Structure formats: C-alpha cells, structure tokens
Amino acid sequence: MQQHGIGNELKLGQLTVTELTDLPLESQWRMVWPKGKKHNGVAEAFKQYRFAATRRWRFLAQNFI
C-alpha cells in the first residue's frame, strides 16, 4: 500500500510499517466446486482467467525458467 494513503494512521500510531526482505510472496490457488456446477457469468470468467494464467505460467516455467 502506498504510504500517502495511510499517512494519518501512521502519524496516530495506529499502523506501523514492517520492512520485508523476501518479497514478492508467492501463493498457489486451489479451486474446487461440485461436479456439474453451473457457474454464473462472473464466476465462469474468473475460472477461465485462472486456468489461462496457469497454462501461461506452466509454459513459461517449462520453456524459459
């Protein structure tokens, strides 16, 4: 988060800034749903986006990393 967005909270001592050295944090997604589930448009678009991103990452990892 940019510090200018939390300036008041920092001044009031409500927040502190912690320096981290091992960034970016990596995560893995697991998606599950009942077999035969029909997703609404937004959920289906997100599912397709994640599948495409996973395929792209696997291709890059296998061929370039």
C-alpha positions, -999 to 999 in steps of 0.1 A, spaced: 0 0 0 13 34 -8 23 54 23 4 86 14 -28 66 17 -21 57 53 -3 88 65 -28 97 92 -28 62 106 9 62 107 11 96 125 -15 84 151 4 52 157 -25 31 145 -3 14 119 34 6 116 55 -2 85 73 -35 86 101 -40 62 101 -74 45 130 -88 25 116 -119 9 91 -104 -15 71 -109 -35 51 -135 -16 41 -164 -39 9 -183 -35 -9 -212 -51 -46 -213 -59 -68 -243 -54 -103 -241 -69 -130 -267 -61 -167 -269 -68 -193 -296 -70 -192 -317 -102 -217 -304 -127 -219 -270 -110 -231 -243 -134 -213 -210 -127 -227 -176 -132 -210 -154 -158 -186 -137 -133 -176 -169 -117 -171 -186 -150 -150 -157 -163 -128 -159 -132 -124 -196 -136 -113 -193 -172 -89 -164 -164 -72 -185 -137 -70 -216 -160 -54 -195 -187 -30 -178 -163 -19 -212 -150 -13 -225 -185 8 -194 -194 28 -198 -162 35 -235 -168 46 -228 -204 70 -201 -192 83 -222 -164 89 -252 -187 105 -232 -215 122 -202 -201 129 -205 -163 
